[in-house]
């Protein structure tokens, strides 16, 4: 019987950024080896930059978004370096964690 611990381990990268920065981050993901991503718009929260409300006022660039991607561990380092460069001088935060995947071929 297969359990979740038998599933291959990959790197999950989650980036919270201003909507204006989504196109650049999306392009970076794809240029540095991600085969896809999930975008979540209209985020609400509180942090270093104060309160953020998830209301979309006029367009999806007027709020914060999160981009999530999963890559093989060996591709994570280059992607992390690219994200750090892109976030220099911009607001945003990112998280990296190991994750188990059921279909590793989707991410390679």
ROSE-4610 file (N, C-alpha, C; in Angstrom, 1 decimal, always signed):
// ROSE-4610
residu = [X/X/X/X/X/X/X/X/X/X/X/X/X/X/X/X/X/X/X/X/X/X/X/X/X/X/X/X/X/X/X/X/X/X/X/X/X/X/X/X/X/X/X/X/X/X/X/X/X/X/X/X/X/X/X/X/X/X/X/X/X/X/X/X/X/X/X/X/X/X/X/X/X/X/X/X/X/X/X/X/X/X/X/X/X/X/X/X/X/X/X/X/X/X/X/X/X/X/X/X/X/X/X/X/X/X/X/X/X/X/X/X/X/X/X/X/X/X/X/X/X/X/X/X/X/X/X/X/X/X/X/X/X/X/X/X/X/X/X/X/X/X/X/X/X/X/X/X/X/X/X/X/X/X/X/X/X/X/X/X/X/X/X/X/X/X/X/X/X/X/X/X/X/X/X/X/X/X/X/X/X/X/X/X/X/X/X/X/X/X/X/X/X/X/X/X/X/X/X/X/X/X/X/X/X/X/X/X/X/X/X/X/X/X/X/X/X/X/X/X/X/X/X/X/X/X/X/X/X/X/X/X/X/X/X/X/X/X/X/X/X/X/X/X/X/X/X/X/X/X/X/X/X/X/X/X/X/X/X/X/X/X/X/X/X/X/X/X/X/X/X/X/X/X/X/X/X/X/X/X/X/X/X/X/X/X/X/X/X/X/X/X/X/X/X/X/X/X/X/X/X/X/X/X/X/X/X/X/X/X/X/X/X/X/X/X/X/X/X/X/X/X/X/X]
num = [1/1/1/2/2/2/3/3/3/4/4/4/5/5/5/6/6/6/7/7/7/8/8/8/9/9/9/10/10/10/11/11/11/12/12/12/13/13/13/14/14/14/15/15/15/16/16/16/17/17/17/18/18/18/19/19/19/20/20/20/21/21/21/22/22/22/23/23/23/24/24/24/25/25/25/26/26/26/27/27/27/28/28/28/29/29/29/30/30/30/31/31/31/32/32/32/33/33/33/34/34/34/35/35/35/36/36/36/37/37/37/38/38/38/39/39/39/40/40/40/41/41/41/42/42/42/43/43/43/44/44/44/45/45/45/46/46/46/47/47/47/48/48/48/49/49/49/50/50/50/51/51/51/52/52/52/53/53/53/54/54/54/55/55/55/56/56/56/57/57/57/58/58/58/59/59/59/60/60/60/61/61/61/62/62/62/63/63/63/64/64/64/65/65/65/66/66/66/67/67/67/68/68/68/69/69/69/70/70/70/71/71/71/72/72/72/73/73/73/74/74/74/75/75/75/76/76/76/77/77/77/78/78/78/79/79/79/80/80/80/81/81/81/82/82/82/83/83/83/84/84/84/85/85/85/86/86/86/87/87/87/88/88/88/89/89/89/90/90/90/91/91/91/92/92/92/93/93/93/94/94/94/95/95/95/96/96/96/97/97/97/98/98/98/99/99/99/100/100/100/101/101/101/102/102/102/103/103/103/104/104/104/105/105/105/106/106/106/107/107/107/108/108/108]
x = [+0.8/+0.0/+0.9/+0.6/+1.3/+0.8/+1.7/+1.3/+1.9/+1.6/+2.1/+3.6/+4.2/+5.6/+6.4/+5.7/+6.3/+6.3/+5.7/+5.6/+6.9/+7.3/+8.5/+8.5/+9.6/+9.7/+10.2/+9.5/+9.9/+9.9/+10.2/+10.2/+8.9/+8.2/+7.1/+7.5/+7.3/+7.7/+6.4/+6.1/+5.0/+5.5/+5.0/+5.5/+4.3/+4.3/+3.2/+3.8/+3.1/+3.6/+2.5/+2.8/+1.8/+1.4/+0.1/-0.4/+0.4/+1.0/+1.8/+3.0/+3.5/+4.7/+4.4/+3.2/+2.8/+3.4/+3.2/+3.7/+5.2/+6.0/+7.5/+7.8/+7.1/+7.3/+6.9/+5.8/+5.3/+6.3/+6.8/+7.8/+9.1/+9.5/+10.7/+10.5/+9.4/+9.1/+9.3/+8.7/+8.7/+10.1/+10.9/+12.2/+13.2/+12.9/+13.9/+13.5/+12.6/+12.3/+11.0/+10.2/+8.9/+8.0/+7.3/+6.4/+5.0/+4.7/+3.4/+3.4/+2.3/+2.1/+0.6/+0.3/-1.1/-1.1/-2.0/-2.1/-3.4/-3.2/-4.3/-4.3/-5.4/-5.5/-6.4/-6.3/-7.1/-6.8/-5.6/-5.2/-5.5/-5.9/-6.0/-5.0/-4.5/-3.6/-3.0/-2.2/-1.5/-0.1/+0.8/+2.3/+3.1/+4.3/+5.3/+4.8/+4.0/+3.5/+2.1/+1.7/+0.4/-0.7/-1.9/-3.1/-3.2/-3.6/-3.9/-5.3/-6.1/-7.5/-7.6/-8.3/-8.4/-9.4/-9.9/-10.9/-10.2/-10.8/-10.3/-11.1/-10.4/-11.1/-11.3/-10.3/-10.5/-9.9/-8.9/-8.3/-7.5/-6.9/-6.2/-4.8/-4.4/-3.1/-3.2/-4.4/-4.6/-4.6/-4.3/-4.2/-3.0/-2.9/-1.8/-2.2/-1.2/-1.4/-0.4/-0.7/+0.3/+0.4/+1.7/+2.0/+2.6/+2.2/+2.7/+3.2/+4.4/+4.9/+5.6/+5.7/+6.4/+7.5/+8.7/+9.8/+10.6/+11.4/+12.3/+13.3/+13.7/+14.7/+15.9/+16.4/+17.6/+17.4/+16.1/+15.8/+15.5/+15.3/+14.8/+15.9/+17.1/+18.2/+18.2/+18.2/+18.2/+17.0/+15.8/+14.6/+14.6/+15.1/+15.1/+16.0/+17.2/+18.1/+17.4/+16.7/+16.0/+14.9/+14.2/+13.1/+13.7/+14.8/+15.5/+15.9/+16.5/+16.8/+15.6/+14.5/+13.3/+12.7/+12.8/+12.1/+13.0/+14.2/+15.1/+14.4/+14.1/+13.5/+12.0/+11.4/+10.0/+9.4/+8.1/+7.5/+7.2/+7.3/+6.9/+7.7/+7.2/+7.8/+7.6/+8.5/+8.4/+8.7/+8.1/+8.3/+8.7/+9.6/+10.0/+9.8/+9.2/+9.0/+9.1/+9.5/+9.4/+8.0/+7.6/+6.3/+6.3/+5.4/+5.3/+4.3/+4.6/+3.7/+3.3/+2.1/+1.6/+1.9/+2.2/+2.5/+3.8/+4.9/+6.2/+6.4/+5.9/+6.1/+5.4/+4.4/+3.8/+4.8/+5.8/+6.7/+8.1/+8.3/+9.6/+9.5]
y = [-1.2/+0.0/+1.2/+2.2/+3.4/+4.4/+5.1/+6.2/+7.5/+8.6/+9.9/+9.9/+9.2/+9.2/+8.5/+7.7/+7.1/+8.0/+9.1/+10.0/+10.8/+11.1/+11.9/+13.3/+13.7/+15.1/+16.1/+17.2/+18.4/+19.6/+20.8/+22.0/+22.8/+23.3/+24.2/+25.6/+26.5/+27.9/+28.8/+29.6/+30.4/+31.9/+32.7/+34.1/+35.0/+35.9/+36.9/+38.3/+38.9/+40.1/+41.0/+42.3/+43.2/+42.7/+43.0/+42.6/+43.1/+44.2/+44.8/+43.9/+43.2/+42.4/+40.9/+40.6/+39.2/+38.8/+39.6/+39.2/+38.9/+39.8/+39.5/+38.2/+38.0/+36.8/+35.5/+35.6/+34.5/+34.2/+35.2/+35.0/+34.3/+34.8/+34.3/+32.8/+32.4/+31.0/+30.2/+30.6/+29.8/+29.8/+30.9/+31.0/+30.1/+29.9/+29.2/+27.8/+27.2/+25.8/+25.3/+26.2/+25.7/+25.4/+24.3/+23.9/+24.5/+25.2/+25.8/+26.5/+27.1/+27.8/+27.9/+28.3/+28.6/+30.0/+30.9/+32.2/+32.4/+33.0/+33.4/+34.9/+35.5/+37.0/+37.5/+38.8/+39.4/+39.0/+38.8/+38.4/+39.4/+39.0/+39.8/+39.4/+40.3/+39.9/+41.1/+40.8/+41.8/+41.4/+42.3/+42.0/+43.3/+43.1/+44.2/+45.5/+45.4/+46.5/+47.0/+46.4/+46.8/+45.9/+46.5/+45.7/+45.7/+44.6/+44.4/+43.8/+44.5/+44.1/+43.4/+42.3/+41.5/+42.0/+43.2/+43.7/+44.0/+43.6/+44.0/+45.3/+46.4/+47.7/+47.9/+47.9/+48.2/+47.1/+46.4/+45.3/+44.4/+43.3/+42.4/+42.9/+44.1/+44.6/+45.6/+45.8/+46.8/+46.1/+44.8/+44.0/+43.1/+42.3/+41.4/+40.0/+39.3/+38.0/+37.0/+35.7/+34.7/+33.8/+33.6/+32.6/+31.4/+30.2/+29.0/+28.1/+27.5/+26.6/+25.4/+24.3/+23.1/+22.8/+22.6/+22.2/+21.1/+20.4/+19.4/+20.1/+19.5/+20.1/+20.7/+20.0/+20.6/+21.9/+22.2/+23.5/+24.6/+24.3/+25.3/+26.3/+26.0/+27.0/+28.1/+27.8/+28.8/+29.7/+29.1/+29.8/+30.8/+30.3/+31.1/+32.3/+32.1/+33.2/+34.3/+33.8/+34.7/+35.5/+34.8/+35.5/+36.6/+36.2/+37.2/+38.5/+38.3/+39.4/+40.2/+39.6/+40.3/+41.1/+40.5/+41.2/+42.4/+42.5/+43.6/+45.0/+45.8/+47.0/+47.0/+45.8/+45.7/+45.0/+45.2/+44.5/+43.1/+42.2/+40.8/+39.9/+38.7/+37.7/+36.3/+35.4/+34.1/+33.0/+31.8/+30.7/+29.5/+28.7/+27.5/+26.3/+25.2/+24.0/+22.8/+21.7/+20.4/+20.0/+19.3/+18.8/+17.5/+16.6/+15.3/+15.4/+14.9/+15.0/+13.7/+13.6/+12.3/+12.1/+13.2/+13.0/+13.8/+13.3/+14.0/+14.4/+13.7/+14.0/+15.4/+15.8/+17.1/+18.3/+18.0/+19.1/+19.0/+18.1/+18.0/+18.2]
z = [+0.0/+0.0/+0.0/-0.9/-1.0/+0.1/+0.7/+1.7/+1.2/+1.8/+1.4/+1.6/+2.5/+2.7/+1.6/+0.7/-0.4/-1.6/-1.6/-2.7/-2.9/-4.1/-4.3/-3.6/-3.2/-2.5/-3.6/-3.6/-4.4/-3.6/-4.2/-3.5/-3.9/-2.9/-3.1/-2.8/-3.7/-3.5/-3.7/-2.6/-2.6/-2.4/-3.3/-3.4/-3.2/-2.2/-2.1/-2.5/-3.5/-4.1/-4.5/-4.8/-5.3/-6.7/-7.0/-8.3/-9.5/-9.4/-10.5/-10.8/-9.8/-10.0/-10.5/-10.6/-11.0/-12.4/-13.4/-14.7/-14.7/-14.0/-13.9/-13.2/-12.1/-11.3/-12.1/-12.7/-13.5/-14.6/-15.3/-16.3/-15.7/-14.6/-13.9/-13.6/-13.0/-12.8/-14.0/-15.1/-16.3/-16.9/-16.9/-17.4/-16.6/-15.3/-14.5/-14.2/-15.0/-15.0/-14.4/-13.9/-13.4/-14.6/-14.5/-15.6/-15.5/-14.4/-14.2/-12.9/-12.6/-11.3/-11.1/-9.8/-9.5/-8.9/-9.4/-8.9/-8.1/-6.9/-6.1/-5.9/-6.3/-6.3/-5.1/-4.9/-3.9/-2.4/-2.1/-0.8/+0.3/+1.5/+2.6/+3.7/+4.5/+5.5/+6.3/+7.2/+8.0/+8.1/+7.9/+8.0/+8.1/+7.6/+7.6/+7.0/+5.9/+5.2/+5.7/+6.8/+7.4/+6.9/+7.0/+6.5/+5.0/+4.5/+3.1/+2.9/+2.2/+2.0/+0.6/+0.6/-0.6/-1.6/-1.5/-2.5/-3.8/-4.9/-6.2/-6.6/-6.5/-6.8/-8.3/-9.1/-10.5/-11.4/-10.9/-11.6/-10.6/-11.2/-10.3/-9.9/-10.4/-10.0/-8.8/-8.4/-7.3/-5.9/-5.9/-4.6/-4.7/-3.6/-3.5/-4.1/-4.6/-5.1/-4.6/-4.7/-4.4/-5.6/-5.9/-7.0/-6.3/-6.7/-6.1/-7.2/-7.0/-8.0/-7.2/-7.9/-7.4/-8.4/-7.9/-8.8/-8.2/-9.0/-8.5/-7.6/-6.5/-5.6/-6.3/-7.3/-8.0/-8.7/-9.0/-9.7/-8.7/-7.4/-6.4/-6.2/-6.1/-5.8/-6.8/-8.1/-9.1/-9.0/-8.8/-8.7/-7.5/-6.4/-5.2/-5.4/-6.0/-6.3/-7.2/-8.2/-9.1/-8.4/-7.5/-6.7/-5.9/-5.2/-4.4/-5.2/-6.4/-7.2/-7.6/-8.0/-8.4/-7.2/-6.0/-4.9/-4.3/-4.8/-4.3/-4.6/-3.6/-3.8/-4.0/-3.8/-4.0/-2.7/-2.5/-1.4/-1.8/-0.9/-1.1/-0.2/-0.2/+0.7/+0.0/+0.3/-0.3/+0.7/+0.5/+1.4/+0.6/+1.1/+0.4/+1.4/+0.9/+1.8/+0.9/+1.6/+0.9/+0.8/-0.3/-0.4/-1.1/-0.9/-1.5/-2.6/-3.8/-5.0/-5.5/-6.0/-6.5/-8.0/-8.7/-10.1/-10.5/-10.1/-10.3/-11.8/-12.7/-14.2/-14.5/-13.7/-14.0/-13.7/-12.9/-12.5/-13.1/-14.1/-14.7/-16.2]
